[in-house]
Amino acid sequence: MQGARRAAARRRALTTGAWAAGTAGVLGFACSLAGASEVSRLVPVGGTRVLIPHLLALTLVHNRGIAFGLLTRLSPGATMAIALTVLAVLFYNRTAWPAARAGQWGFGLIVGGALGNIFDRLRFGYVIDYVDVHVWPVFNLADAAIVVGAGALVAASLVGRRRG
């Protein structure tokens, strides 16, 4: 009887985790698309719109490279191959990620952010970056979702190790 209860609890946890990851992925993807669309409407390419002086601005940049404009001389096909490989590795190792809700949200944010950037690259041949904090290269909400998701995965992994 205990085995059946454990199996049912495990199924509920997996279903809840899948919903958390899916919701986070959709949110990351939708915010990425909405942010890029709105900023493209408000700011010309290469232009800047200051929101908080010396702290935050919207600066529209077409990023043809990978992260932070690195490797801009790679062909679009090579860039896409790298992005798709990273996604494949994420999904292949999905069972290794923590089952805690924070880990599932982290996984979903990473996937949603990555898909947002891939969608931009397929649609335009570049990624639209626009968040300018003046101490870091210009980035977008998809990049932020990836970083926050990675942080959530690391935190969930560390908490899981302490308990185990």
TANOR-V959186 format. One record per helix or strand of 3 or more residues. SS is the DSSP state (A for helix, B for strand). FROM is the first residue (numbers start at 1). TO is the last residue. If there is no record, write none. Layout:
{{SS;FROM;TO} {SS;FROM;TO}}
This chain:
{{A;2;42} {B;48;52} {B;56;63} {A;67;69} {A;76;92} {A;94;96} {A;101;124} {B;127;132} {A;141;163}}
